[in-house]
Amino acid sequence: MVYKNIKDVFRRVCPYMLHRWKSVLEKLGLNQTQIGELEKRTNKSRLYDVMYEGLCLWRELNGRNATTEALMVAIKECDLRRAEGIVFN
C-alpha cells in the first residue's frame, strides 16, 4: 500500500501498537520525560491519541529521518506483527 504521508501510516498502525506504545516511542528515541509530557497533554484514557501524538512528536523532532522504514524497525523490535502487516499490506 502506498501512503501519501507518514501521518496516514500513524493513523493505520496506532490501533495495533497500543499495548506496547511506550516501547515503540522509546525505540524511536523519545525519552521518559517526553513520553510523560505527552501523557499530561493528552487524555490518557485515549491511548490512541497519546500514541498518535507521540509519533507526531517523533516526526517533528526527526524531520526527514522520521521515515516509515524507521518506524517499521521499532515495530519489529517490539514484535508487533499486526502493526507491521498493516504497513506492508
JOWO-V852682 format. One record per residue. RES is the residue in three letters. OMEGA is omega as a letter, one per 40 degrees, with the letter a starting at -180 (999 if undefined). Layout:
BEGIN
{{RES OMEGA} {RES OMEGA}}
END
This chain:
BEGIN
{{MET i} {VAL i} {TYR i} {LYS i} {ASN a} {ILE i} {LYS i} {ASP i} {VAL i} {PHE a} {ARG a} {ARG a} {VAL a} {CYS a} {PRO a} {TYR a} {MET a} {LEU a} {HIS i} {ARG a} {TRP a} {LYS i} {SER i} {VAL a} {LEU i} {GLU i} {LYS i} {LEU i} {GLY i} {LEU a} {ASN a} {GLN i} {THR i} {GLN i} {ILE i} {GLY i} {GLU i} {LEU a} {GLU i} {LYS a} {ARG a} {THR i} {ASN a} {LYS i} {SER i} {ARG a} {LEU i} {TYR a} {ASP i} {VAL a} {MET a} {TYR i} {GLU i} {GLY i} {LEU i} {CYS i} {LEU i} {TRP i} {ARG a} {GLU a} {LEU a} {ASN i} {GLY a} {ARG i} {ASN i} {ALA a} {THR i} {THR a} {GLU i} {ALA i} {LEU a} {MET i} {VAL i} {ALA i} {ILE i} {LYS a} {GLU i} {CYS i} {ASP i} {LEU a} {ARG a} {ARG i} {ALA i} {GLU i} {GLY i} {ILE a} {VAL a} {PHE i} {ASN 999}}
END
